[in-house]
Amino acid sequence: MTPQLDDLDRKIIELLARDARVSNRQIAVRLGVTEGTIRGRIKRLEKDNCIRLTAVTSPLYTGSPKVVLIGVQLERGDLKSVCQALSAMPEVRCVIVTLGRFDVLAIGLFPTLEEVIDLANNRILTLPGVRHVETSIAAKTLKYDYRVAKITASWKTAK
């Protein structure tokens, strides 16, 4: 069941999206309610998986990562199993069912082109039901709103 959000929930989410470090007290003052109300609302929003408060690292932290978009065309009827397999791959940070040229779009952050090739050719293309895989590598990111799409590396760089 989808949680029902009211106007106060949306305002809380908006304030936290701008700055997750803002205190419950500050939110309460801005919205004209008690701190206990804010604390309870945030707790419920987290419990219902409407929000998750977390730190977002800059992709630059991982060196020179490659943001890769992977378009996948499927045979008929294999959508669910392929999406589950893609979702289980640690390199794949986002799986989206689409309408248009591709049936599924997967997004990931990769340290090397060799890893992109391995994933696309040896792991995705060999999945039952996959007909075609096409990769696009971001050459330059002009805008990235981490509040909408948090894509972080699944590897750690050596220091």
N, C-alpha and C positions, 0 to 999 in steps of 0.2 A: 504494500500500500504506500502510495506517495504521501509524504508528510505535507500537511497544509501549512503554508507560511502566511502570516498576516503582515500588515504594514510595519509593525515594530520589528518582527524578525528580519524583514528585508532591509530596514534601516541599520540594524545591528550588523548584518552581513556586509553591507556597503561600507560601514566604518571600519570593520575588521579587515576588509579587502584592501583598504587604503593603507592601514597600519595595524598589523596583528598584535603589536606591542601596546596598543592603547589600553588603559586600565578600564576595568568594569565601572569604576567610579566616574571616569571621564565620559564614558559612553552614557551612563545614567544621567549625568548633568546635561549633556548635549540633547538627549532625547526626552528629558523631563520625567523620568521614572526613577524608581529606587534601584540601588546597586544590587539588592537581592533579586529583583526582577530580571536584571541583565544577567546576573550569574546563573539563574535558573534557565533563562532562555538559551544562553550559550551552551550550557550543559545538555539541554534537550536537543539543540541543533547538532551538537557533536554526536550524541547517542543515536540520533536518527540519520546520521551520515549526510547531513546537509552541508556541514562545514568540517574542515580539518585544519587546525592551526599548525603550521609547520614553517621551517626556514627554507627558503629557496636559494640555492647557490647559483652563481652566475656560470653559464657555460664556459666562460673564459678560465674559470678555476681549474678545469680539467685539461688545460693546454690548448690545443687547436682542434676541438671536436668538429665533426662533420654532422650537421643536421641532415638526416636522410628521410625522404618521403618514399614509401614503397607501395606502389599500386599493384593490387593483386586481382587478376581476373580468374573466376572460378567456373568449374563445370556446374551444371544445374544441381541444386539440392545439397551442396556441400558447405553452405555458408556457416552453419553453427560449428561444425567440427574444425574447420579451418580457423575461424575466429578464436576458438578455444586454444588451438595449437599456437597461434600467433601470440595470444595473451600470455601464454606460459613461457615465452622466450624472454629472458631477462633484458636483452638488448632492445626489445620492442617496448616502448614506453606508452604508446597510445595506439589503440585499434578502433577504427571507425568504419561502420558499414555505410557505403555511399550509393548514390544513384548517379549513373553516368558511365564514363569510360571504364572505371574500375568498380568491382564489387566491394572491395575492402581497401582501406588506406591504413598503412601502419607507419608510425613515426618513431624514429630512434635517434640517438646521439652516439656517434662512433669515433673512436680514436684514430682508426686507419681505414683506408679504402679496401684493404685486404679483408677486413672484417665485414665490410658491407658486401663484398663479393661472395664471401663464404656464406653469410646469412641468406642472401637472395638466391644464389645458385644451388647451394648444397643443402640448405635447410628449409627454405620456403618453397622453392620450385619443386622439390621432391615430395611435398605433402600431397596425400591423396586428394584429388578434387581441384588442385591448382592447375590452371591452364597456361597462365602467363604472368610474369613478374616484371615490373619496370621500376627502376629506381631514379629518383631525382635528388641530386645533392645540392644543398643550399650553397651558393657561391658567396652571397652576402645577405645578411639579415638586416632589413631596413626598419622593421618594427617587430617587437616580440613582447606581448603582454603576458607575463608569467601568471597573472591572475586567471587567465582563461585557459592556458595550456602550459602546465608545468612539465617540462621534459628535461629530466636530469640524467646524468651519466650513471650507468650501473657498474662502472669500474672505478678503481682508485689509481691515481697516478703515483709513480714512484718519486720520492723526493731526493 
